[in-house]
Amino acid sequence: MHVTGTAAEIKPINCNHYINGKYVESFSGETFLNINPATKEVLGTVQVGGKEEVDLAVKAARKALKGEWGSMPTKKRSQILRKIGDLILERLPELAALETLDTGKPLWLSKSVDIDRAANNFHFFADYMTAIGNESYQQDDIAIHYSVRKPVGVVGLINPWNLPLLLLTWKLAPALAAGNTVVMKPSEITPMTATVLAQICTDAGVPEGVVNLVHGMGETGAAITSHEDVDAIAFTGETVTGSTIMKAAAPTLKKLSFELGGKNPNVIFADADLKETIETTLKSSFINQGEVCLCGSRIYVERPIYDEFLERFASKAKEMKVGDPFDPDTKVGAMVSEEHYNKVVSYLDIAKEEGGNFLVGGNTLYEDKGYYIEPTIITGLGKNSRCVREEIFGPVVTVIPFDSEEEVLEQVNDTHYGLSASVWTSNVKRAVRFSAQIEAGMVWVNTWFLRDLRTPFGGMKHSGLGREGGAHSMDFYTELTNVTLKL
């Protein structure tokens, strides 16, 4: 494997904080190295923020709430949001390259999904914020009751490393649409696109202090989540971290929105369109190296088609090219970091100990270059095995046969997680009946990852708290005041 010439043209950036409209360094001068997971080379340095930097950012955000942003007409704020989306698209090649350098994902994926959908998040909420209405009721001839939306205030946005810009904008766009100010903390593993986005917001007309960015590790996030002048926290990441944030936020009763882990089932009935099912299951299993919270990592196949599914699925998986993220033919890039790579590799060892059969994969690649793992399909594991129950978050799936709807439903719901599920069947009655019984926030029937940004997005059980999307996002990022006018 080698890095193509395209990579040589890309200039990684050093990542400073962005506070009150300016890039600044940490008071301590402390930094850490940003590493390219595809090559193990140093991309640059990242500032380490602490309580002082968070305090400065929160003060800037609090001040901006009472300034021009707080009194800006809805139409003008909408125009600014649309401009942010436009500027993201103008800089798509640059942002996509930075995302690929940071994450190790294929460049074609960064371009077509991450950056494109990031821009779309701003375009969607630029329109949606001008169309959403509020409740009003007339109580006979006694009174009129109506509600008024107000921004929550200063919102902390803490984001993961798997879809860095996409998931950050999924929070930032509605937060700004509702009139809030923000303090963002991207993952320390993938800091570059967030750093660029902060300046894009200013270039689009966002006033100073509205959008602030503080880099750092877990301590930085803790300083944001426990800060008494932060009014709400929106977090996407691991379930354990979500629980920690809840504890930190409890003393100040912050509003919380969590999108956490998942161990998502993919249920394939014998009457499914097998060609389309396999094509989509390849994506839901291995796209983004399996580092997607919505990936269908538990695959259940009805027994009459089990052998045929495995044969065709395995054959297609073997064809997927693993390697250089800048090669347009690459389907699976590098794992995001050495730490995460080691975690996923440990589950390959666990699967072997549990008696799993590696139908495809199970190997690491290019150890001298970066952090690569083959697409891996495991059979022969029981429903209580760790690889079936625990979130691996890599290109690793398990496949289990089933004989009845009742049997598979029990296994589908036998988990602490409840983020998403996919169901494949040509029987509409079964699709409706079965989907309604799945304990998950989102269920796809004969598709995967198809989104309408007006719909509720989020999980239940240990997979999340609250919903995002359309009115659900606006509900979280605003407070409602009811006004009663006596007639």
C-alpha positions in Angstrom: 0.0 0.0 0.0 1.1 3.5 -0.7 -0.3 7.0 -0.4 -1.2 8.5 -3.7 0.0 11.9 -5.0 -3.3 13.5 -3.9 -2.2 13.4 -0.3 0.9 15.3 -1.0 -1.2 18.3 -2.1 -3.1 18.6 1.1 -1.9 20.8 3.9 -3.0 19.7 7.4 -3.5 22.5 9.9 -2.5 23.1 13.5 -5.6 23.3 15.6 -6.0 26.3 17.9 -9.0 27.2 20.0 -11.5 29.7 18.5 -12.9 32.1 21.1 -14.8 35.3 20.5 -14.0 35.3 16.8 -10.3 34.7 17.0 -7.9 31.7 17.0 -6.0 31.5 20.3 -3.5 29.2 22.0 -3.9 27.7 25.4 -2.7 29.7 28.4 -0.5 26.8 29.4 1.1 26.4 26.0 0.3 22.7 26.2 -0.4 20.8 22.9 -0.6 17.3 21.7 0.1 15.7 18.3 -2.6 14.9 15.8 -1.8 11.6 14.0 -2.9 10.3 10.6 -4.2 6.8 11.3 -3.6 5.7 7.7 0.1 6.4 7.8 1.0 7.0 11.5 2.5 10.3 10.5 2.1 13.6 12.4 -0.5 15.9 10.9 0.1 18.8 13.3 -0.5 20.0 16.9 -3.7 20.5 18.8 -4.1 22.9 21.7 -5.1 21.5 25.1 -7.8 23.6 26.7 -8.7 23.6 30.3 -10.9 25.5 32.8 -9.5 28.9 31.8 -10.1 28.5 28.1 -13.6 27.1 28.8 -14.4 30.0 31.1 -13.3 32.5 28.4 -15.4 30.8 25.8 -18.5 30.6 28.0 -18.1 34.3 28.9 -17.9 35.2 25.2 -20.9 33.1 24.4 -22.9 34.6 27.3 -22.1 38.1 26.2 -23.0 37.4 22.6 -26.5 36.2 23.7 -27.2 39.7 24.7 -25.7 41.3 21.7 -26.6 41.5 18.0 -27.3 37.8 17.8 -30.0 37.9 20.5 -32.0 40.6 18.7 -31.3 39.5 15.1 -34.4 39.0 13.0 -35.2 35.5 12.1 -34.8 36.1 8.3 -31.3 37.5 8.7 -30.2 34.6 11.0 -31.7 32.2 8.4 -29.6 33.8 5.7 -26.5 33.4 7.7 -27.1 29.7 8.3 -27.6 29.2 4.6 -24.4 31.0 3.9 -22.6 28.7 6.3 -23.8 25.7 4.2 -22.8 27.5 1.0 -19.3 28.1 2.3 -18.9 24.5 3.4 -19.8 23.4 -0.1 -17.3 25.9 -1.6 -14.6 24.4 0.6 -15.7 20.8 0.1 -12.4 19.5 -1.4 -10.4 21.0 1.4 -12.7 19.9 4.2 -13.1 16.4 2.7 -9.3 15.9 2.6 -8.9 17.1 6.2 -11.6 14.7 7.3 -10.0 11.8 5.6 -6.6 12.7 7.0 -8.0 12.8 10.5 -10.3 9.8 10.4 -8.7 7.4 7.8 -12.0 7.1 5.9 -12.0 7.0 2.1 -11.9 10.4 0.5 -15.0 9.6 -1.7 -17.0 9.0 1.5 -15.9 12.2 3.1 -16.9 14.1 -0.1 -20.2 12.4 -0.7 -21.5 11.9 2.8 -19.6 13.8 5.5 -19.1 17.2 4.0 -22.1 17.2 1.7 -24.5 16.3 4.5 -22.9 18.8 6.8 -23.8 21.6 4.4 -27.3 20.2 4.0 -27.8 20.4 7.8 -27.4 24.2 7.6 -29.5 24.5 4.5 -32.3 22.5 6.1 -32.4 24.4 9.3 -32.1 27.7 7.5 -35.4 26.9 5.9 -37.0 25.1 8.8 -36.4 27.9 11.3 -38.6 30.2 9.3 -41.4 27.7 9.0 -41.9 26.2 12.4 -44.9 27.5 14.3 -45.9 27.6 18.0 -49.0 26.5 19.9 -52.0 28.8 20.5 -55.4 28.1 22.0 -58.5 30.1 22.4 -60.3 29.4 25.6 -63.9 30.3 24.6 -64.3 34.0 25.2 -62.1 34.0 28.3 -58.5 34.0 27.1 -56.0 33.3 24.3 -53.0 31.2 25.2 -49.9 31.2 23.0 -46.4 30.1 23.3 -43.2 32.0 22.6 -39.9 30.3 21.8 -36.6 31.6 23.3 -33.1 30.2 23.0 -31.9 27.9 25.8 -28.8 30.1 26.2 -25.2 28.8 26.0 -25.0 25.3 24.7 -22.1 22.9 25.0 -21.7 20.7 21.9 -19.4 17.7 22.5 -18.8 15.5 19.4 -17.4 12.2 18.4 -14.6 11.2 16.0 -16.5 8.9 13.5 -18.4 11.6 11.5 -16.7 14.7 12.9 -18.1 17.5 10.8 -21.4 15.9 9.9 -22.4 15.2 13.5 -21.1 18.6 14.7 -23.2 20.5 12.2 -26.2 18.3 13.0 -26.1 20.0 16.4 -24.7 23.4 15.6 -27.2 24.2 12.8 -30.3 23.9 15.0 -28.6 25.5 18.0 -27.9 28.6 15.9 -31.3 28.5 14.2 -32.9 28.7 17.6 -30.7 31.7 18.6 -28.3 30.1 21.0 -24.6 30.6 21.4 -22.3 27.6 21.6 -19.0 26.2 23.0 -17.9 23.3 20.9 -15.5 20.5 21.8 -14.6 18.1 18.9 -13.0 14.8 19.6 -9.3 15.2 20.2 -8.7 12.5 17.6 -10.4 14.4 14.7 -10.0 18.2 15.4 -9.3 19.7 12.0 -12.7 20.2 10.3 -14.2 21.7 13.4 -11.4 24.2 13.6 -12.1 25.3 10.0 -15.9 25.4 10.6 -15.5 28.0 13.4 -13.9 30.4 10.9 -16.5 29.6 8.3 -19.2 30.7 10.7 -17.6 34.1 11.2 -17.0 34.4 7.4 -20.8 33.8 6.9 -21.7 36.6 9.3 -22.1 35.0 12.7 -21.1 37.7 15.3 -18.1 37.2 17.5 -18.6 35.1 20.5 -21.6 33.2 19.1 -19.5 30.2 18.0 -16.6 29.2 20.2 -14.3 26.1 20.0 -12.1 24.6 22.8 -9.9 21.7 22.0 -8.7 19.2 24.5 -9.2 15.8 26.2 -11.8 14.5 28.6 -10.9 17.2 31.2 -11.9 19.8 28.7 -15.3 18.2 28.1 -15.8 17.9 31.8 -15.1 21.7 32.3 -17.9 22.4 29.7 -20.4 19.9 31.1 -20.0 21.1 34.7 -19.8 24.8 34.0 -22.6 26.7 35.8 -23.1 29.1 32.9 -23.7 26.4 30.3 -27.4 25.9 30.0 -27.6 22.7 27.9 -25.4 19.9 26.6 -25.7 18.0 23.3 -23.5 15.0 23.2 -22.8 12.1 20.8 -20.5 9.4 21.9 -20.1 6.4 24.1 -22.7 5.4 26.7 -20.3 5.4 29.6 -19.3 9.0 28.8 -23.0 10.0 28.5 -23.6 8.7 32.1 -20.6 10.7 33.3 -21.9 13.9 31.7 -25.3 13.3 33.3 -23.6 13.3 36.7 -21.6 16.4 35.9 -24.7 18.3 34.6 -27.0 17.3 37.5 -26.1 20.1 40.0 -27.0 22.8 37.5 -30.0 20.9 36.0 -28.8 21.4 32.4 -30.9 20.2 29.5 -29.4 17.1 27.9 -29.5 15.5 24.5 -27.6 12.3 24.1 -27.0 10.0 21.0 -25.0 7.1 22.4 -23.9 3.7 21.4 -25.7 1.0 19.5 -25.5 -2.8 18.7 -28.0 -2.6 15.9 -29.8 -5.7 14.5 -30.3 -6.3 10.8 -33.2 -8.8 10.3 -33.4 -10.6 7.0 -36.5 -12.7 6.3 -36.6 -15.3 3.6 -38.9 -13.3 1.3 -36.5 -10.3 1.1 -35.1 -9.1 -2.2 -31.7 -10.8 -1.6 -29.7 -8.8 -4.2 -30.8 -5.4 -2.7 -30.5 -6.8 0.8 -26.8 -7.9 0.3 -25.8 -4.6 -1.4 -27.2 -2.5 1.4 -26.0 -4.9 4.2 -22.4 -4.5 2.8 -22.8 -0.7 3.5 -24.5 -1.1 6.8 -21.8 -3.5 7.9 -18.6 -2.0 6.6 -19.0 1.6 5.5 -16.8 4.1 7.4 -14.9 1.0 8.6 -17.9 0.0 10.6 -17.4 3.1 12.7 -21.0 4.3 12.5 -23.4 4.2 15.5 -26.1 3.0 13.1 -24.2 0.1 11.6 -26.1 -3.2 11.6 -23.5 -5.3 13.4 -25.9 -8.1 14.5 -27.2 -9.8 11.3 -30.1 -12.3 11.7 -31.0 -14.4 8.6 -34.1 -16.6 8.3 -32.8 -20.2 7.9 -34.2 -21.0 4.4 -31.9 -18.4 2.9 -29.1 -18.5 5.5 -26.6 -20.5 3.4 -27.2 -18.5 0.2 -27.0 -15.2 2.0 -23.7 -16.1 3.6 -22.2 -17.3 0.4 -23.2 -14.2 -1.6 -22.5 -11.8 1.3 -19.0 -13.3 2.0 -18.1 -13.2 -1.7 -19.0 -9.5 -2.0 -17.1 -8.7 1.3 -13.9 -10.3 -0.1 -14.0 -7.9 -3.0 -13.9 -4.8 -0.9 -10.5 -3.1 -1.2 -8.9 -2.1 2.1 -6.1 0.5 2.0 -5.1 4.0 1.1 -8.1 6.4 1.9 -7.1 8.6 -1.1 -7.3 5.8 -3.6 -10.8 6.1 -5.3 -11.1 2.3 -5.4 -10.7 1.9 -1.6 -13.9 0.8 0.1 -12.5 0.4 3.7 -9.9 2.8 5.1 -8.0 2.9 8.3 -9.4 2.7 11.8 -9.4 6.1 13.4 -6.6 5.6 16.0 -4.2 3.1 17.5 -6.3 2.9 20.7 -9.5 2.1 18.8 -7.7 -0.3 16.4 -6.4 -2.2 19.5 -9.9 -2.4 20.9 -11.4 -3.8 17.7 -8.5 -6.3 17.3 -9.2 -7.5 20.9 -12.7 -8.5 19.8 -11.3 -10.6 17.0 -9.4 -12.5 19.7 -12.5 -12.7 21.8 -14.4 -14.2 18.9 -11.8 -16.8 18.5 -11.9 -17.7 22.2 -15.7 -17.9 22.0 -15.5 -20.4 19.1 -16.5 -18.1 16.3 -16.0 -19.1 12.6 -14.3 -16.4 10.5 -16.1 -16.7 7.2 -14.3 -13.6 5.9 -11.5 -11.5 7.4 -10.3 -11.5 11.0 -6.9 -10.1 10.0 -5.1 -6.8 10.3 -3.3 -5.3 7.3 -0.4 -2.9 6.6 0.7 -2.8 10.3 3.8 -0.9 9.3 1.7 1.8 7.6 -1.4 2.4 9.6 -4.4 0.9 11.4 -6.2 -1.4 9.0 -8.6 -4.3 9.6 -10.2 -6.5 7.0 -14.0 -6.6 6.7 -14.9 -9.5 9.0 -17.9 -11.8 9.0 -18.2 -14.2 12.0 -20.6 -17.1 12.3 -21.1 -19.8 15.0 -21.5 -17.5 18.0 -24.3 -17.8 20.5 -26.6 -15.0 21.5 -24.8 -14.5 24.8 -21.3 -14.1 23.3 -19.6 -10.8 23.9 -19.1 -10.2 20.2 -22.9 -10.4 19.7 -23.8 -8.3 22.8 -21.1 -5.6 23.0 -20.5 -2.7 20.6 -17.3 -3.3 18.6 -17.6 -0.2 16.3 -15.4 -1.7 13.6 -15.7 -3.7 10.3 -16.9 -6.8 12.2 -20.3 -8.4 12.0 -21.9 -11.5 13.4 -24.5 -13.6 11.4 -27.0 -15.8 13.2 -29.8 -17.9 11.7 -33.4 -17.9 13.0 -36.5 -20.0 12.4 -39.4 -17.8 13.5 -40.5 -14.2 13.9 -41.0 -14.6 17.7 -37.5 -16.1 18.1 -35.7 -13.4 16.3 -37.7 -10.6 17.9 -36.6 -11.9 21.3 -33.0 -11.8 20.3 -33.3 -8.4 18.6 -34.6 -6.8 21.8 -32.3 -8.7 24.2 -29.8 -5.8 24.5 -29.1 -2.8 26.6 -29.0 -0.7 23.4 -31.9 0.6 21.3 -30.6 2.9 18.6 -31.7 1.5 15.2 -32.6 -1.6 13.3 -33.1 -2.8 9.8 -35.8 -5.2 8.6 -35.8 -6.9 5.2 -39.0 -8.4 3.9 -41.5 -8.1 1.0 -44.4 -8.7 3.4 -45.8 -5.3 4.2 -48.0 -6.6 7.1 -45.0 -8.3 8.7 -42.8 -5.2 8.2 -45.3 -3.0 10.0 -46.0 -5.6 12.8 -42.4 -6.5 13.4 -41.0 -2.9 13.2 -43.5 -1.7 15.8 -42.2 -4.3 18.3 -38.5 -3.5 18.0 -37.2 -1.5 20.9 -35.2 1.1 19.0 -35.5 4.7 18.2 -35.2 4.2 14.4 -36.2 1.3 12.2 -35.5 1.0 8.5 -37.5 -1.3 6.3 -35.8 -2.5 3.1 -33.2 0.3 3.4 -30.6 1.7 5.7 -29.3 5.2 6.6 -32.1 6.9 4.6 -32.9 10.1 6.4 -35.5 12.9 6.2 -34.2 15.7 8.5 -37.7 16.4 9.8 -38.0 13.0 11.4 -37.0 12.1 15.0 -33.4 10.8 15.4 -32.2 9.2 18.5 -32.2 6.0 20.7 -33.8 4.5 23.7 -32.4 2.4 26.6 -28.6 3.0 26.8 -28.5 4.4 23.3 -29.7 7.9 24.1 -31.8 10.6 25.6 -34.2 12.7 23.7 -34.6 13.2 19.9 -33.1 15.4 17.3 -34.4 16.4 13.9 -36.9 19.0 12.7 -39.2 20.1 15.5 -37.5 17.8 17.9 -34.2 19.7 17.6 -36.0 23.0 17.9 -37.7 21.8 21.0 -34.4 20.9 22.6 -32.6 24.1 21.7 -35.5 26.4 22.8 -37.4 27.1 25.9 -41.2 27.8 25.6 -42.9 30.5 27.5 -46.7 30.3 27.6 -48.5 33.7 27.5 -52.1 33.9 28.6 -54.0 37.0 27.4 -57.3 37.5 29.2 -60.1 38.7 26.9 
